Amino acid sequence: MLELFLRDTGFHVDTRIYLDRKQIFDYINESAKPVKTISPLPKKHAFVKNLQYFASHDTNKNTLEKQFSYYLVCRNRELFIYVQQLRKIAQKISRQLTAISVAKKYIKEDVGTDLKGPSKGGRRIVAGS
C-alpha cells in the first residue's frame, strides 16, 4: 500500500511517502517557489447566465438543474484525473527510491562499501538550506 502526505503552504512544502506503512521518502522545502494554476472560480452572474444559455441550446440538458448537474459531473471528472496523476507521480517516486536502494545494495555487495543514502526510516531531503 502506497500512502502520500503533502502539505503545501505556498512557500513551505512537506512531503512524505509510505510504502506498506514504512516511510520511504521525506522531503521538506522551506523556500519553495509558489505553484501557479489557472483555474478561475465562477462568478455568480456569469455562471448562471452560462447555465441559462447552454440550457436553451441543449435539448438533452434543457433546464438549469440539468446543466448544473452536468457541470458538477465535469468538475468531478477533472478531480478524478488529478488524483490519478498524483497516484502515478507517487508510484514513480516510490520506484525511483527502490531503484536507488537496489543500486546501493549492489555497490555494497560488489565494492564492500556502504555508501551514504536513505536511512532505514526513509529519506530526508531538505531543500533551500
C-alpha positions, 0 to 999 in steps of 0.5 A: 500500500502506497500512502502520500502526505503533502502539505503545501503552504505556498512557500513551505512544502512537506512531503512524505511517502509510505510504502506498506506503512514504512516511510520511504521518502521525506522531503521538506522545502522551506523556500519553495517557489509558489505553484501557479494554476489557472483555474478561475472560480465562477462568478455568480452572474456569469455562471448562471447566465452560462447555465441559462444559455447552454440550457436553451441550446441543449435539448438533452440538458434543457433546464438549469438543474440539468446543466448544473448537474452536468457541470458538477459531473465535469468538475468531478471528472477533472478531480478524478484525473488529478488524483490519478496523476498524483497516484502515478507521480507517487508510484514513480517516486516510490520506484525511483527510491527502490531503484536507488536502494537496489543500486546501493545494495549492489555497490555494497555487495560488489565494492564492500562499501556502504555508501551514504543514502536513505536511512532505514526510516526513509529519506530526508531531503531538505531543500533551500538550506 
